[in-house]
């Protein structure tokens, strides 16, 4: 029954998603109600929910526009379910913004398969990744996906290999300008965020550990089948799926390397996971199996969410 609701993109399932997003967002805000005590904080919360909705729109747009999934509401639904696993992310503006800019970058890199305006797409993607790194330093690792995309599609033109460096130079100039005009400690903060911390000792309760374990199991269940079934996918989409697999791996690396480690940093793996999870449902011919997979995912996500409130 649940799969039939989200099997097609309709106003009904979009309305359900919007309602759920708003409910979850306000639950997270009421949990931290003391933080909403001024007009500035209220404006920040409005900006936060706007970026969250923008992220959902981008995920839906990228998946449909590039044929990564069928015309369904599953990608947005899975994105919501993964966000539920880590409730603190709903209040982390830096992570939400960084992930939003990463989605903008991935949108350009995935669309590179059309070979239309490749130089503009490479430059734009590199610039968005560098902007994301200002909010989370280790997002800079996603520049590897830019070069992987160049290898897949436009490696013969040497100028394409130089464009990320042009984006780096441009972003450095803009960042220095911002630091001089608005925040003289911005460079210092940025460099401090580049430290590496490989320890996994940040858990404050068993529920965070449980949530991470649930996500790890979901990752194995959704990612491994995609890795071994790429050769069975349409030839024109294989490069895109490979880029998403590398994106997932880099998202995990960001989590492992980040200095201020937390479960929420895994947000950078959510988009590839949404696509893989949706493909798992769409390519399954057994409707009962589809219902079981989706129902278990929903129950685990909501359980993890309410346990951590």
Backbone as CSV, one residue per row, in Angstrom:
resi,resn,N_x,N_y,N_z,CA_x,CA_y,CA_z,C_x,C_y,C_z
1,UNK,0.819,-1.211,0.000,0.000,0.000,0.000,0.854,1.262,0.000
2,UNK,1.913,1.271,0.822,2.783,2.446,0.886,3.486,2.659,-0.443
3,UNK,3.950,1.570,-1.052,4.647,1.702,-2.332,3.731,2.249,-3.418
4,UNK,2.447,1.896,-3.366,1.503,2.381,-4.377,1.294,3.892,-4.278
5,UNK,1.442,4.435,-3.064,1.268,5.876,-2.875,2.421,6.644,-3.506
6,UNK,3.636,6.150,-3.320,4.830,6.877,-3.778,5.376,6.345,-5.110
7,UNK,4.670,5.401,-5.700,5.149,4.813,-6.951,5.153,5.819,-8.093
8,UNK,4.250,6.778,-8.043,4.179,7.822,-9.048,4.279,9.188,-8.372
9,UNK,4.783,10.161,-9.126,4.830,11.525,-8.610,3.451,12.151,-8.751
10,UNK,2.815,12.366,-7.624,1.478,12.957,-7.622,1.414,14.039,-6.557
11,UNK,0.439,14.952,-6.673,0.277,15.976,-5.633,0.040,15.376,-4.249
12,UNK,-0.554,14.187,-4.194,-0.845,13.566,-2.896,0.439,13.204,-2.157
13,UNK,1.358,12.476,-2.845,2.572,12.084,-2.119,3.478,13.276,-1.826
14,UNK,3.452,14.290,-2.697,4.220,15.498,-2.394,3.634,16.220,-1.177
15,UNK,2.315,16.231,-1.083,1.657,16.855,0.076,2.006,16.115,1.362
16,UNK,2.030,14.777,1.270,2.393,13.968,2.442,3.821,14.281,2.882
17,UNK,4.729,14.367,1.908,6.126,14.651,2.231,6.298,16.035,2.842
18,UNK,5.634,17.031,2.256,5.724,18.396,2.790,5.206,18.438,4.217
19,UNK,4.091,17.764,4.451,3.505,17.722,5.800,4.472,17.068,6.786
20,UNK,5.056,15.923,6.400,5.977,15.219,7.280,7.233,16.043,7.558
21,UNK,7.750,16.702,6.527,8.940,17.539,6.708,8.663,18.658,7.706
22,UNK,7.520,19.309,7.563,7.170,20.402,8.474,6.974,19.895,9.907
23,UNK,6.309,18.752,10.050,6.078,18.187,11.385,7.409,17.847,12.055
24,UNK,8.277,17.149,11.326,9.571,16.762,11.887,10.402,17.999,12.219
25,UNK,10.388,18.975,11.331,11.168,20.196,11.551,10.715,20.909,12.822
26,UNK,9.408,21.055,12.992,8.905,21.763,14.165,9.103,20.954,15.442
27,UNK,9.070,19.635,15.354,9.384,18.801,16.526,10.822,19.056,16.971
28,UNK,11.723,19.119,16.001,13.132,19.370,16.324,13.325,20.772,16.901
29,UNK,12.542,21.742,16.413,12.665,23.111,16.923,12.104,23.225,18.328
30,UNK,10.985,22.573,18.610,10.398,22.620,19.949,11.302,21.929,20.965
31,UNK,12.056,20.943,20.480,13.008,20.264,21.359,14.090,21.233,21.820
32,UNK,14.391,22.209,20.956,15.427,23.198,21.259,14.810,24.601,21.221
33,UNK,13.660,24.758,21.903,12.877,25.980,21.797,13.609,27.204,22.317
34,UNK,14.555,27.016,23.256,15.266,28.163,23.815,16.149,28.848,22.770
35,UNK,16.455,28.112,21.661,17.284,28.696,20.608,16.502,29.677,19.741
36,UNK,15.174,29.637,19.824,14.344,30.542,19.015,13.865,31.667,19.923
37,UNK,14.741,32.620,20.147,14.414,33.677,21.098,14.648,35.078,20.555
38,UNK,14.814,35.206,19.255,15.012,36.522,18.658,14.626,36.476,17.190
39,UNK,14.490,37.651,16.618,14.131,37.738,15.200,15.223,37.128,14.318
40,UNK,16.475,37.287,14.754,17.592,36.721,13.990,17.498,35.194,13.957
41,UNK,17.191,34.592,15.113,17.066,33.133,15.178,15.873,32.629,14.377
42,UNK,14.784,33.407,14.431,13.605,33.032,13.647,13.917,33.080,12.159
43,UNK,14.637,34.119,11.739,15.037,34.239,10.331,15.948,33.080,9.931
44,UNK,16.829,32.683,10.863,17.724,31.552,10.589,16.932,30.263,10.407
45,UNK,15.898,30.067,11.244,15.078,28.861,11.131,14.294,28.852,9.822
46,UNK,13.825,30.023,9.409,13.114,30.121,8.128,14.066,29.781,6.980
47,UNK,15.299,30.311,7.076,16.296,29.989,6.058,16.630,28.509,6.045
48,UNK,16.676,27.908,7.236,16.992,26.483,7.346,15.938,25.619,6.679
49,UNK,14.668,25.866,6.977,13.608,25.052,6.380,13.527,25.296,4.876
50,UNK,13.874,26.512,4.437,13.887,26.807,2.999,14.953,25.989,2.289
51,UNK,16.134,25.910,2.889,17.219,25.121,2.288,16.877,23.631,2.315
52,UNK,16.225,23.182,3.381,15.812,21.775,3.458,14.847,21.444,2.331
53,UNK,13.857,22.309,2.123,12.922,22.081,1.022,13.648,22.158,-0.325
54,UNK,14.616,23.080,-0.437,15.398,23.180,-1.668,16.170,21.904,-1.946
55,UNK,16.667,21.261,-0.885,17.400,19.999,-1.038,16.489,18.896,-1.550
56,UNK,15.268,18.842,-1.013,14.300,17.851,-1.485,13.972,18.080,-2.965
57,UNK,13.814,19.339,-3.336,13.519,19.660,-4.740,14.667,19.225,-5.638
58,UNK,15.907,19.495,-5.214,17.066,19.128,-6.030,17.181,17.620,-6.207
59,UNK,16.960,16.879,-5.124,17.032,15.422,-5.194,16.008,14.886,-6.181
60,UNK,14.807,15.408,-6.110,13.750,14.989,-7.018,14.097,15.351,-8.458
61,UNK,14.626,16.558,-8.648,14.958,17.054,-9.991,16.096,16.245,-10.609
62,UNK,17.169,16.031,-9.841,18.341,15.310,-10.368,17.976,13.888,-10.766
63,UNK,17.230,13.211,-9.907,16.904,11.804,-10.164,16.030,11.642,-11.402
64,UNK,15.061,12.539,-11.584,14.145,12.421,-12.726,14.765,12.960,-14.016
65,UNK,15.395,14.122,-13.918,15.947,14.781,-15.095,16.997,13.924,-15.793
66,UNK,17.765,13.167,-14.997,18.857,12.372,-15.556,18.532,10.891,-15.663
67,UNK,17.267,10.534,-15.411,16.840,9.155,-15.575,17.433,8.188,-14.571
68,UNK,17.878,8.697,-13.420,18.480,7.821,-12.408,17.432,6.933,-11.753
69,UNK,16.200,7.423,-11.700,15.076,6.650,-11.168,13.879,6.877,-12.070
70,UNK,12.834,6.122,-11.821,11.593,6.358,-12.534,10.876,7.564,-11.936
71,UNK,9.771,7.938,-12.538,9.020,9.103,-12.065,8.212,8.717,-10.828
72,UNK,8.882,8.748,-9.672,8.244,8.340,-8.427,8.627,9.298,-7.304
73,UNK,7.981,9.114,-6.168,8.287,9.935,-5.001,9.254,9.266,-4.050
74,UNK,9.821,8.119,-4.451,10.705,7.369,-3.572,11.994,8.103,-3.193
75,UNK,12.685,8.786,-4.134,13.939,9.454,-3.738,13.739,10.459,-2.604
76,UNK,12.707,11.291,-2.716,12.443,12.276,-1.663,12.028,11.591,-0.362
77,UNK,11.259,10.517,-0.463,10.833,9.792,0.732,12.032,9.190,1.453
78,UNK,12.928,8.560,0.716,14.105,7.963,1.347,15.018,9.036,1.946
79,UNK,15.103,10.182,1.284,15.904,11.270,1.843,15.357,11.692,3.201
80,UNK,14.044,11.789,3.310,13.407,12.122,4.581,13.701,11.039,5.626
81,UNK,13.605,9.783,5.235,13.838,8.684,6.173,15.280,8.672,6.679
82,UNK,16.227,8.972,5.800,17.625,9.016,6.245,17.872,10.206,7.164
83,UNK,17.219,11.333,6.890,17.340,12.491,7.779,16.775,12.191,9.164
84,UNK,15.733,11.360,9.203,15.120,11.010,10.483,16.075,10.224,11.374
85,UNK,17.003,9.499,10.780,17.941,8.697,11.565,18.821,9.563,12.462
86,UNK,19.055,10.798,12.026,19.954,11.690,12.764,19.257,13.036,13.007
87,UNK,18.413,13.131,14.016,17.579,14.324,14.244,18.359,15.627,14.400
88,UNK,19.592,15.562,14.923,20.353,16.790,15.161,20.677,17.534,13.875
89,UNK,20.666,16.819,12.746,20.994,17.472,11.477,19.956,18.526,11.111
90,UNK,18.727,18.389,11.643,17.663,19.345,11.331,17.933,20.713,11.941
91,UNK,18.902,20.793,12.853,19.262,22.076,13.460,20.671,22.530,13.098
92,UNK,21.331,21.774,12.231,22.705,22.100,11.855,22.718,22.815,10.504
93,UNK,22.698,24.147,10.570,22.595,24.952,9.341,23.808,24.729,8.441
94,UNK,25.009,24.619,9.035,26.218,24.443,8.236,26.179,23.161,7.415
95,UNK,25.760,22.069,8.037,25.693,20.798,7.315,24.612,20.813,6.244
96,UNK,23.463,21.390,6.574,22.369,21.469,5.595,22.799,22.299,4.391
97,UNK,23.474,23.424,4.649,23.951,24.278,3.551,25.024,23.564,2.729
98,UNK,25.980,22.939,3.420,27.053,22.231,2.718,26.476,21.145,1.813
99,UNK,25.513,20.398,2.331,24.891,19.335,1.538,24.101,19.909,0.364
100,UNK,23.455,21.059,0.569,22.702,21.702,-0.514,23.646,22.076,-1.662
101,UNK,24.800,22.657,-1.315,25.760,23.031,-2.351,26.358,21.793,-3.024
102,UNK,26.505,20.705,-2.247,26.997,19.464,-2.842,25.987,18.915,-3.852
103,UNK,24.711,19.053,-3.541,23.677,18.607,-4.474,23.724,19.422,-5.763
104,UNK,23.985,20.722,-5.636,24.129,21.564,-6.833,25.308,21.094,-7.676
105,UNK,26.389,20.701,-7.009,27.561,20.212,-7.726,27.263,18.881,-8.416
106,UNK,26.633,17.967,-7.689,26.306,16.650,-8.254,25.355,16.795,-9.430
107,UNK,24.432,17.742,-9.339,23.510,17.977,-10.455,24.282,18.272,-11.730
108,UNK,25.308,19.104,-11.635,26.104,19.464,-12.810,26.950,18.281,-13.297
109,UNK,27.486,17.518,-12.363,28.360,16.405,-12.747,27.581,15.263,-13.379
110,UNK,26.402,14.978,-12.850,25.582,13.909,-13.427,25.114,14.285,-14.829
111,UNK,24.762,15.564,-15.019,24.282,16.010,-16.331,25.406,16.111,-17.355
112,UNK,26.653,15.904,-16.916,27.795,15.956,-17.839,27.713,14.849,-18.877
113,UNK,26.917,13.828,-18.617,26.778,12.709,-19.551,26.184,13.149,-20.895
114,UNK,25.471,14.291,-20.906,24.892,14.792,-22.155,25.937,15.430,-23.062
115,UNK,27.108,15.759,-22.474,28.216,16.396,-23.197,27.863,17.794,-23.705
116,UNK,26.820,18.395,-23.143,26.459,19.778,-23.481,27.124,20.729,-22.491
117,UNK,27.860,21.719,-23.016,28.545,22.723,-22.195,29.356,22.082,-21.071
118,UNK,30.256,21.150,-21.392,30.995,20.440,-20.337,31.882,21.352,-19.498
119,UNK,32.492,22.343,-20.115,33.391,23.226,-19.372,32.647,24.028,-18.317
120,UNK,31.471,24.536,-18.684,30.669,25.282,-17.707,30.254,24.392,-16.542
121,UNK,29.897,23.149,-16.852,29.453,22.232,-15.805,30.604,21.848,-14.876
122,UNK,31.783,21.621,-15.439,32.947,21.276,-14.620,33.309,22.433,-13.696
123,UNK,33.316,23.641,-14.242,33.646,24.811,-13.423,32.596,25.038,-12.341
124,UNK,31.327,24.973,-12.722,30.248,25.185,-11.747,30.310,24.158,-10.616
125,UNK,30.485,22.885,-10.985,30.535,21.831,-9.970,31.712,22.044,-9.023
126,UNK,32.860,22.386,-9.571,34.044,22.624,-8.737,33.810,23.788,-7.788
127,UNK,33.186,24.835,-8.296,32.932,26.019,-7.470,31.947,25.705,-6.350
128,UNK,30.879,24.956,-6.665,29.902,24.599,-5.636,30.541,23.720,-4.557
129,UNK,31.425,22.817,-4.961,32.108,21.957,-3.989,32.979,22.788,-3.054
130,UNK,33.667,23.766,-3.610,34.526,24.617,-2.787,33.702,25.497,-1.857
131,UNK,32.547,25.952,-2.333,31.652,26.715,-1.456,31.180,25.819,-0.307
132,UNK,30.839,24.572,-0.621,30.419,23.628,0.422,31.531,23.407,1.441
133,UNK,32.786,23.424,0.977,33.912,23.181,1.893,34.076,24.311,2.903
134,UNK,33.528,25.495,2.611,33.592,26.583,3.583,32.713,26.292,4.797
135,UNK,31.722,25.430,4.612,30.836,25.045,5.713,31.257,23.720,6.338
136,UNK,31.926,22.875,5.558,32.510,21.630,6.073,33.743,21.339,5.228
137,UNK,34.906,21.535,5.807,36.156,21.515,5.051,36.318,20.281,4.175
138,UNK,35.983,19.107,4.719,36.302,17.870,4.007,35.423,17.621,2.790
139,UNK,34.455,18.506,2.545,33.699,18.431,1.287,34.614,18.629,0.083
140,UNK,35.774,19.185,0.342,36.737,19.415,-0.738,37.141,18.098,-1.413
141,UNK,36.959,16.978,-0.711,37.269,15.670,-1.295,36.402,15.364,-2.506
142,UNK,35.247,16.014,-2.591,34.360,15.759,-3.726,34.948,16.267,-5.043
143,UNK,36.031,17.024,-4.983,36.716,17.406,-6.218,37.206,16.175,-6.962
144,UNK,37.403,15.073,-6.240,37.783,13.820,-6.900,36.699,13.364,-7.868
145,UNK,35.438,13.615,-7.511,34.330,13.237,-8.402,34.370,14.067,-9.680
146,UNK,34.831,15.301,-9.570,34.958,16.149,-10.761,35.925,15.498,-11.742
147,UNK,37.064,15.039,-11.242,38.059,14.427,-12.129,37.610,13.051,-12.613
148,UNK,36.880,12.336,-11.778,36.308,11.064,-12.227,35.331,11.308,-13.373
149,UNK,34.540,12.364,-13.264,33.591,12.718,-14.323,34.315,13.122,-15.601
150,UNK,35.426,13.839,-15.449,36.222,14.220,-16.619,36.752,12.972,-17.314
151,UNK,37.233,12.015,-16.527,37.758,10.759,-17.101,36.660,10.014,-17.852
152,UNK,35.462,9.994,-17.300,34.358,9.272,-17.924,33.887,9.921,-19.229
153,UNK,33.940,11.247,-19.301,33.235,11.930,-20.393,34.107,12.810,-21.299
154,UNK,35.007,13.628,-20.740,35.683,14.649,-21.561,37.171,14.720,-21.257
155,UNK,37.818,13.585,-21.194,39.229,13.550,-20.791,40.182,14.009,-21.886
156,UNK,39.731,14.049,-23.130,40.648,14.339,-24.239,41.024,15.813,-24.326
157,UNK,40.188,16.674,-23.808,40.463,18.111,-23.837,41.216,18.492,-22.565
158,UNK,42.492,18.853,-22.696,43.326,19.141,-21.523,42.792,20.310,-20.710
159,UNK,42.037,21.219,-21.358,41.517,22.388,-20.642,40.521,21.992,-19.559
160,UNK,39.846,20.895,-19.765,38.891,20.435,-18.742,39.595,20.050,-17.446
161,UNK,40.836,19.561,-17.549,41.586,19.171,-16.357,42.033,20.388,-15.550
162,UNK,42.107,21.538,-16.202,42.579,22.748,-15.521,41.451,23.561,-14.886
163,UNK,40.225,23.330,-15.323,39.099,24.137,-14.848,38.887,24.065,-13.330
164,UNK,39.036,22.887,-12.683,38.897,22.879,-11.215,39.893,23.794,-10.519
165,UNK,41.105,23.915,-11.085,42.094,24.817,-10.490,41.665,26.273,-10.633
166,UNK,41.025,26.595,-11.751,40.490,27.949,-11.930,39.413,28.223,-10.878
167,UNK,38.575,27.219,-10.628,37.533,27.365,-9.609,38.150,27.535,-8.221
168,UNK,39.221,26.783,-7.945,39.911,26.913,-6.650,40.458,28.318,-6.485
169,UNK,41.103,28.825,-7.514,41.669,30.183,-7.467,40.564,31.215,-7.253
170,UNK,39.457,31.061,-7.964,38.335,31.991,-7.827,37.754,31.958,-6.417
171,UNK,37.562,30.765,-5.886,36.971,30.632,-4.546,37.900,31.178,-3.463
172,UNK,39.213,31.007,-3.641,40.174,31.540,-2.661,40.102,33.060,-2.615
173,UNK,40.024,33.676,-3.781,39.921,35.140,-3.839,38.649,35.617,-3.144
174,UNK,37.535,34.967,-3.443,36.255,35.363,-2.839,36.269,35.135,-1.327
175,UNK,36.886,34.037,-0.900,36.931,33.732,0.530,37.797,34.741,1.288
176,UNK,38.942,35.093,0.710,39.804,36.099,1.331,39.088,37.447,1.400
177,UNK,38.354,37.775,0.362,37.605,39.030,0.345,36.541,39.029,1.437
178,UNK,35.832,37.908,1.576,34.826,37.795,2.631,35.472,37.918,4.007
179,UNK,36.626,37.269,4.165,37.316,37.305,5.455,37.744,38.725,5.822
180,UNK,38.230,39.475,4.858,38.684,40.847,5.122,37.526,41.778,5.447
181,UNK,36.384,41.562,4.798,35.258,42.482,4.954,34.343,42.128,6.118
182,UNK,34.150,40.840,6.385,33.113,40.450,7.338,33.608,39.642,8.542
183,UNK,34.559,38.753,8.346,34.972,37.879,9.445,36.464,37.591,9.321
184,UNK,37.268,38.329,10.074,38.718,38.199,9.969,39.232,36.866,10.507
185,UNK,38.400,36.155,11.264,38.805,34.855,11.797,38.338,33.694,10.919
186,UNK,37.721,34.022,9.791,37.164,32.967,8.927,38.247,32.022,8.417
187,UNK,39.397,32.573,8.030,40.489,31.730,7.511,41.011,30.808,8.607
188,UNK,41.151,31.359,9.814,41.624,30.557,10.939,40.653,29.413,11.244
189,UNK,39.362,29.718,11.248,38.350,28.688,11.502,38.376,27.622,10.411
190,UNK,38.571,28.065,9.178,38.585,27.129,8.054,39.752,26.156,8.173
191,UNK,40.927,26.678,8.534,42.110,25.830,8.665,41.980,24.873,9.847
192,UNK,41.348,25.336,10.921,41.153,24.470,12.085,40.234,23.290,11.755
193,UNK,39.282,23.523,10.859,38.352,22.455,10.494,38.994,21.398,9.602
194,UNK,40.229,21.650,9.165,40.918,20.697,8.285,41.625,19.590,9.062
195,UNK,41.596,19.669,10.393,42.238,18.632,11.199,41.518,17.297,11.013
196,UNK,42.263,16.232,11.215,41.727,14.879,11.041,41.496,14.236,12.402
197,UNK,40.354,13.588,12.538,40.038,12.843,13.757,39.428,11.511,13.359
198,UNK,40.153,10.440,13.598,39.702,9.107,13.192,39.002,8.347,14.317
199,UNK,38.889,8.976,15.479,38.274,8.296,16.621,36.749,8.284,16.499
200,UNK,36.145,7.202,16.947,34.686,7.079,16.975,34.217,7.026,18.434
201,UNK,34.521,8.089,19.157,34.208,8.119,20.586,33.283,9.284,20.955
202,UNK,32.487,9.727,19.992,31.662,10.907,20.206,30.256,10.572,20.726
203,UNK,29.911,9.308,20.806,28.544,8.929,21.188,28.229,9.378,22.614
204,UNK,27.090,10.036,22.780,26.659,10.485,24.106,25.616,9.549,24.709
205,UNK,25.025,8.680,23.885,24.082,7.684,24.390,24.011,6.512,23.421
206,UNK,23.395,5.444,23.853,23.309,4.226,23.037,22.418,4.399,21.817
207,UNK,21.505,5.369,21.868,20.590,5.570,20.747,21.328,6.096,19.520
208,UNK,22.350,6.927,19.727,23.162,7.396,18.606,23.913,6.228,17.966
209,UNK,24.405,5.356,18.808,25.091,4.156,18.318,24.133,3.277,17.526
210,UNK,22.912,3.130,18.048,21.886,2.339,17.364,21.551,2.942,16.007
211,UNK,21.403,4.253,15.970,21.064,4.941,14.723,22.150,4.745,13.672
212,UNK,23.407,4.844,14.096,24.520,4.624,13.176,24.526,3.185,12.675
213,UNK,24.226,2.253,13.552,24.189,0.834,13.170,23.086,0.574,12.143
214,UNK,21.925,1.205,12.356,20.819,1.055,11.402,21.226,1.591,10.033
215,UNK,21.872,2.754,10.030,22.301,3.334,8.756,23.339,2.451,8.073
216,UNK,24.239,1.864,8.845,25.263,0.986,8.279,24.628,-0.232,7.614
217,UNK,23.619,-0.811,8.278,22.915,-1.961,7.706,22.191,-1.564,6.421
218,UNK,21.531,-0.404,6.445,20.842,0.085,5.248,21.838,0.299,4.103
219,UNK,22.997,0.827,4.434,24.022,1.075,3.415,24.442,-0.218,2.734
220,UNK,24.682,-1.239,3.540,25.076,-2.535,2.977,23.958,-3.093,2.109
221,UNK,22.734,-2.966,2.577,21.590,-3.548,1.865,21.313,-2.833,0.536
222,UNK,21.514,-1.502,0.489,21.178,-0.746,-0.719,22.366,-0.522,-1.654
223,UNK,23.571,-0.388,-1.090,24.731,-0.028,-1.918,25.362,-1.250,-2.584
224,UNK,25.555,-2.324,-1.824,26.237,-3.498,-2.376,25.539,-4.051,-3.623
225,UNK,24.203,-4.217,-3.613,23.543,-4.701,-4.837,23.758,-3.780,-6.038
226,UNK,23.811,-2.458,-5.782,24.044,-1.529,-6.890,25.437,-1.712,-7.473
227,UNK,26.426,-1.911,-6.613,27.805,-2.104,-7.081,27.908,-3.304,-8.018
228,UNK,27.215,-4.382,-7.676,27.338,-5.619,-8.455,26.353,-5.699,-9.630
229,UNK,25.457,-4.715,-9.726,24.479,-4.769,-10.818,24.644,-3.646,-11.835
230,UNK,25.711,-2.875,-11.711,25.911,-1.746,-12.630,25.975,-2.205,-14.077
231,UNK,26.613,-3.335,-14.322,26.744,-3.828,-15.700,25.388,-4.158,-16.320
232,UNK,24.371,-4.338,-15.484,23.027,-4.643,-15.994,22.185,-3.380,-16.217
233,UNK,22.734,-2.232,-15.847,22.012,-0.971,-16.014,22.162,-0.465,-17.445
234,UNK,21.281,0.444,-17.890,21.429,1.024,-19.228,22.826,1.613,-19.423
235,UNK,23.403,1.387,-20.571,24.782,1.780,-20.829,25.002,3.273,-20.619
236,UNK,24.020,4.100,-21.004,24.182,5.552,-20.898,24.099,6.061,-19.454
237,UNK,23.684,5.179,-18.534,23.570,5.587,-17.126,24.644,4.981,-16.237
238,UNK,25.436,4.065,-16.780,26.414,3.371,-15.949,27.439,4.330,-15.341
239,UNK,27.887,5.307,-16.132,28.862,6.272,-15.615,28.260,7.089,-14.475
240,UNK,26.982,7.454,-14.601,26.320,8.229,-13.550,26.218,7.433,-12.257
241,UNK,25.863,6.156,-12.370,25.778,5.318,-11.173,27.156,5.116,-10.540
242,UNK,28.177,4.997,-11.365,29.530,4.867,-10.821,29.928,6.130,-10.063
243,UNK,29.557,7.293,-10.600,29.855,8.547,-9.898,29.139,8.616,-8.558
244,UNK,27.928,8.089,-8.510,27.181,8.085,-7.254,27.818,7.135,-6.237
245,UNK,28.335,6.010,-6.715,29.029,5.085,-5.807,30.268,5.751,-5.219
246,UNK,31.028,6.431,-6.068,32.200,7.162,-5.576,31.779,8.284,-4.629
247,UNK,30.649,8.924,-4.917,30.140,9.979,-4.032,29.816,9.417,-2.657
248,UNK,29.210,8.238,-2.639,28.901,7.595,-1.359,30.187,7.297,-0.585
249,UNK,31.183,6.769,-1.267,32.458,6.435,-0.617,33.106,7.694,-0.046
250,UNK,33.091,8.774,-0.816,33.686,10.021,-0.341,32.889,10.576,0.836
251,UNK,31.564,10.428,0.792,30.739,10.852,1.929,31.128,10.126,3.205
252,UNK,31.413,8.830,3.088,31.864,8.045,4.246,33.238,8.519,4.704
253,UNK,34.128,8.839,3.757,35.456,9.344,4.102,35.368,10.672,4.858
254,UNK,34.454,11.538,4.426,34.262,12.818,5.115,33.873,12.575,6.565
255,UNK,32.983,11.618,6.767,32.565,11.261,8.125,33.747,10.748,8.944
256,UNK,34.561,9.890,8.357,35.678,9.287,9.079,36.781,10.292,9.394
257,UNK,36.987,11.273,8.510,38.101,12.214,8.679,37.738,13.452,9.491
258,UNK,36.469,13.803,9.547,36.056,15.066,10.168,36.530,15.177,11.608
259,UNK,36.982,16.381,11.941,37.477,16.635,13.290,36.339,16.632,14.312
260,UNK,35.296,17.410,14.034,34.122,17.437,14.902,33.140,16.371,14.437
261,UNK,33.479,15.136,14.740,32.731,13.999,14.201,31.367,13.858,14.867
262,UNK,30.372,13.497,14.055,29.032,13.196,14.554,28.301,12.396,13.488
263,UNK,27.233,11.737,13.869,26.450,10.956,12.914,25.931,11.809,11.773
264,UNK,25.636,13.079,12.067,24.990,13.955,11.097,25.846,14.180,9.851
265,UNK,27.163,14.026,9.987,28.058,14.264,8.854,27.810,13.271,7.726
266,UNK,27.160,12.171,8.046,26.822,11.182,7.013,25.780,11.702,6.032
267,UNK,25.295,12.915,6.222,24.317,13.510,5.306,24.846,13.531,3.872
268,UNK,26.170,13.579,3.706,26.750,13.636,2.358,26.629,12.309,1.609
269,UNK,26.200,11.281,2.306,25.969,9.985,1.641,24.495,9.796,1.292
270,UNK,23.638,10.709,1.736,22.191,10.485,1.618,21.702,10.464,0.175
271,UNK,22.192,11.366,-0.661,21.674,11.393,-2.033,21.983,10.109,-2.798
272,UNK,23.247,9.640,-2.797,23.485,8.341,-3.461,22.628,7.228,-2.869
273,UNK,22.487,7.236,-1.546,21.675,6.210,-0.891,20.219,6.279,-1.346
274,UNK,19.692,7.492,-1.533,18.308,7.651,-2.016,18.129,6.994,-3.376
275,UNK,19.099,7.217,-4.251,19.026,6.645,-5.602,19.141,5.124,-5.550
276,UNK,20.069,4.624,-4.750,20.262,3.177,-4.650,19.035,2.506,-4.039
277,UNK,18.479,3.119,-2.991,17.304,2.546,-2.333,16.105,2.543,-3.279
278,UNK,15.940,3.629,-4.026,14.834,3.708,-4.986,14.975,2.654,-6.071
279,UNK,16.198,2.475,-6.564,16.438,1.452,-7.585,16.163,0.054,-7.051
280,UNK,16.462,-0.170,-5.783,16.189,-1.467,-5.176,14.700,-1.782,-5.231
281,UNK,13.879,-0.764,-4.955,12.430,-0.957,-5.006,11.927,-1.080,-6.443
282,UNK,12.402,-0.192,-7.309,11.870,-0.122,-8.669,12.215,-1.356,-9.497
283,UNK,13.352,-1.983,-9.209,13.761,-3.136,-10.013,13.349,-4.461,-9.386
284,UNK,12.653,-4.373,-8.257,12.124,-5.593,-7.649,10.747,-5.885,-8.235
285,UNK,10.551,-7.091,-8.701,9.289,-7.465,-9.323,8.275,-7.993,-8.301
286,UNK,8.752,-8.240,-7.105,7.897,-8.781,-6.054,7.315,-7.628,-5.226
287,UNK,6.014,-7.397,-5.344,5.375,-6.283,-4.646,5.430,-6.447,-3.132
288,UNK,5.306,-7.690,-2.671,5.385,-7.941,-1.241,6.771,-7.584,-0.706
289,UNK,7.787,-7.916,-1.476,9.154,-7.587,-1.080,9.344,-6.072,-1.027
290,UNK,8.765,-5.360,-1.994,8.841,-3.910,-1.985,8.217,-3.326,-0.727
291,UNK,7.038,-3.830,-0.378,6.336,-3.346,0.813,7.144,-3.625,2.080
292,UNK,7.726,-4.801,2.154,8.501,-5.180,3.341,9.721,-4.273,3.501
293,UNK,10.443,-4.053,2.393,11.645,-3.208,2.441,11.291,-1.791,2.882
294,UNK,10.259,-1.219,2.256,9.888,0.158,2.568,9.331,0.279,3.980
295,UNK,8.504,-0.668,4.385,7.909,-0.622,5.724,8.974,-0.730,6.812
296,UNK,9.915,-1.646,6.649,10.984,-1.805,7.630,11.838,-0.536,7.707
297,UNK,12.143,0.046,6.544,12.938,1.278,6.519,12.216,2.409,7.246
298,UNK,10.909,2.542,6.999,10.115,3.586,7.660,10.081,3.361,9.173
299,UNK,9.830,2.132,9.599,9.751,1.836,11.030,11.082,2.090,11.733
300,UNK,12.168,1.665,11.121,13.484,1.871,11.726,13.826,3.352,11.812
301,UNK,13.521,4.108,10.766,13.855,5.535,10.743,13.063,6.306,11.792
302,UNK,11.755,6.074,11.849,10.935,6.793,12.823,11.264,6.360,14.256
303,UNK,11.582,5.084,14.445,11.960,4.610,15.780,13.239,5.288,16.244
304,UNK,14.249,5.323,15.354,15.524,5.978,15.688,15.311,7.455,15.967
305,UNK,14.417,8.091,15.213,14.148,9.514,15.395,13.564,9.794,16.787
306,UNK,12.520,9.085,17.157,11.851,9.363,18.427,12.676,8.926,19.635
307,UNK,13.512,7.921,19.459,14.383,7.502,20.567,15.426,8.568,20.895
308,UNK,15.802,9.371,19.902,16.854,10.375,20.111,16.328,11.750,20.493
309,UNK,15.031,11.913,20.556,14.461,13.211,20.942,14.659,13.482,22.433
